[in-house]
Amino acid sequence: MNLPNKLTIFRVILIPFFVLSLQPSFGQIGRYIAVAIFIIASLTDLLDGKIARKYNLVTNFGKLMDPLADKLLVCTAMICLLDLRLLPAIVVIIIIAREFIISAFRLIAASNQVVIAAGMWGKFKTTFQMIMVVALLLHFDVPGYQYLEYALIGIATALTIISLLDYLIKNKDVLKEQE
């Protein structure tokens, strides 16, 4: 197993530790630990792709598991933020629904021996979702910070919808093969 794939697996392994650190018994320090874990996990996403492309280590495992690891990390964070009452349910529903739709699409493609790598809009979406998660977890009580949170939620939600539409339009031929 190559380094990029190991980083992807490491990102998945970090998820339970992220959730554990957000338990009420850890208090505010737990939030800071969760932010650190989330940032480390997010950086592995950046690194695995760069390393895979630079050293020609791109694999079908990586093409499938890297986006899945991102989905697991971000969706877990969204559910935790919902539980902490820092993110509206409608945003969580939109983001998780998008991930299920894309996953189903990838399964259909895979059944036709087609592997679809993440696109530019999906990468923007993931980046803004990760920034939003960090900002919401930090949830600073300073004037104006709440507006930053609202802006990040809006941008992340818009990019979620845009990336879904872009993905479906670019890969519509996958569904045609099912007819």
C-alpha positions, -999 to 999 in steps of 0.1 A, spaced: 0 0 0 15 33 -10 18 65 12 -12 84 -3 -35 54 5 -20 51 40 -28 88 46 -64 82 34 -68 53 58 -52 74 86 -78 101 80 -106 75 85 -89 63 117 -89 99 131 -127 102 128 -136 83 161 -110 104 180 -126 135 166 -160 125 178 -147 114 212 -130 147 218 -164 165 213 -180 147 242 -193 171 268 -170 157 295 -140 172 276 -155 207 276 -139 235 257 -105 218 256 -122 189 238 -133 214 211 -97 225 206 -85 189 204 -113 182 179 -102 212 158 -66 199 158 -77 164 148 -99 178 121 -71 200 107 -47 171 107 -72 149 90 -79 176 64 -42 181 57 -39 144 50 -65 150 23 -44 177 8 -12 157 11 -24 123 -2 -36 139 -35 -4 159 -40 19 130 -33 -2 106 -55 -1 130 -85 36 141 -80 49 106 -78 24 89 -101 9 69 -72 -27 74 -83 -46 41 -78 -82 31 -82 -83 25 -44 -72 61 -39 -97 74 -64 -125 57 -46 -114 58 -10 -101 94 -9 -135 110 -16 -151 84 7 -127 93 35 -136 130 29 -173 123 30 -169 103 63 -149 131 79 -170 160 68 -204 142 74 -193 131 108 -183 167 116 -216 180 103 -236 156 125 -215 166 155 -221 203 147 -258 196 144 -257 180 178 -238 210 192 -265 232 177 -239 251 156 -253 241 122 -289 241 109 -304 207 101 -313 217 65 -276 224 58 -266 190 71 -294 173 51 -283 191 19 -246 181 24 -253 145 34 -278 141 6 -253 153 -19 -228 128 -6 -252 99 -9 -262 109 -45 -225 112 -56 -217 78 -39 -246 61 -57 -234 77 -89 -199 64 -83 -212 29 -76 -231 29 -109 -200 40 -127 -179 14 -109 -203 -13 -120 -195 -2 -156 -157 -3 -148 -156 35 -148 -138 53 -120 -147 90 -116 -122 112 -99 -132 142 -79 -137 174 -99 -127 210 -93 -161 220 -78 -160 190 -55 -126 201 -43 -138 236 -36 -168 223 -18 -147 201 4 -122 229 12 -150 253 22 -168 226 42 -136 219 61 -130 257 67 -166 260 79 -162 231 103 -131 246 119 -147 280 122 -179 266 138 -160 244 162 -139 274 173 -171 294 176 -154 325 190 -176 348 210 -164 380 195 -184 407 176 -189 398 140 -177 362 142 -212 349 138 -214 367 104 -183 349 93 -199 316 104 -231 324 84 -211 334 53 -191 301 55 -222 281 59 -238 298 29 -207 294 7 -202 257 17 -239 250 11 -239 268 -23 -207 249 -34 -223 217 -23 -252 223 -46 -230 236 -75 -206 207 -72 -235 182 -73 -250 198 -104 -216 199 -121 -209 163 -113 -242 151 -126 -240 171 -158 -204 161 -165 -211 124 -158 -246 120 -172 -234 94 -197 -229 70 -168 -267 69 -164 -273 64 -201 -254 32 -200 -280 19 -174 -309 23 -198 
